[in-house]
Amino acid sequence: MNKWWLGASLVLCLFGQAHAMTLTSKDMSEGNKLTSQLVFNGFGCQGENISPQLTWTEIPVGTKAFAVTVYDPDAPTGSGWWHWAVYNLPAAQTSLAQGAGSHANALPKGAIALKNDFGTTEFGGACPPEGHGVHRYEFTVWALPSALELPKDASPALLGFMLRAQALSSAKLTAVYNR
């Protein structure tokens, strides 16, 4: 084994890597039920459909852009349900205000929102089928080494693939909802 690699591995083991990236919100917390504010208004659901406030910290060195995704892996579709997918948030952006995904032009300049599974580019709140049990809503921020170049009509699934292939780090906050 290369001496350099052995030395670098030893340093990482002794001193550890940088702190893990974190994601927090004033509007929700890990493992807790989402409030009606973050529930979709439609499809039989009666919520306010407001995107939550999000803040991320412990940003990895080399981050040039961020992406934020909201995904329900428990949706009975065979492929989950994308509630929100935004990429190319500027590297200086370390938070989103409440409602940033719910109002036209509220996202930072340069950010691109993809069409979600509700058919809009805005945040789509929780709305699992009635009686289907508890669903998890994974709010994830992704640190990227560069802005992404995707086709104009890219799907959130394609974005998810690119994020998993290129992200420097990510942080997830999972909340739940049922009706």
C-alpha positions, 0 to 999 in steps of 0.5 A, a space after each residue: 500500500 502506498 505510504 502517502 495513502 497510509 499516512 493520510 488514512 492515519 491522519 483521518 482516523 486520528 483527527 477525524 473528518 470535518 463535522 458532518 453537514 447538518 440541516 435544521 428547521 424552525 418549522 419541523 424537527 426530526 421524526 416529528 409530525 408535520 404541521 398543517 402549514 407544510 401539508 398540500 392543499 389539494 388531492 383531498 388534503 387541506 393544508 397551507 402548502 408552505 415550504 419550511 424554513 431550512 438552515 444548513 451548516 458545516 459546509 464542506 470545503 469546495 462547495 460551489 452550489 447546493 440543492 434541496 430535495 423533498 422526497 416521500 419514499 413511502 408513496 405507493 407509486 413504486 418510485 416514491 413521490 418528489 415534493 420539491 427539487 431545487 438545484 444550483 442554489 449559490 454557495 453563499 446560500 446557507 438557508 431558505 426562508 419559510 415560503 421560499 418554495 411556495 411563492 414565485 421568484 422567492 428562490 435566490 437568483 440562479 436557483 432552478 426548481 424542477 417540476 415535482 410529482 404534483 406537476 408544479 415547480 413550487 413546493 408540494 406539501 405532504 399528502 399521503 393517501 388517506 389510511 395509507 399509514 405514516 409516510 416519511 418526508 425526507 428534506 435533504 440539502 446537498 453540497 456540490 462541487 459545481 453548479 449542475 447542468 441538466 436538461 430544461 425538462 429534467 426530472 427530480 429522479 435525474 437530479 437525484 441520480 446526479 446528486 448522489 453521483 457528485 455531492 460532496 456531502 448531504 444532510 437530511 431531516 426526516 419528518 412524518 405525516 399521515 391522515 
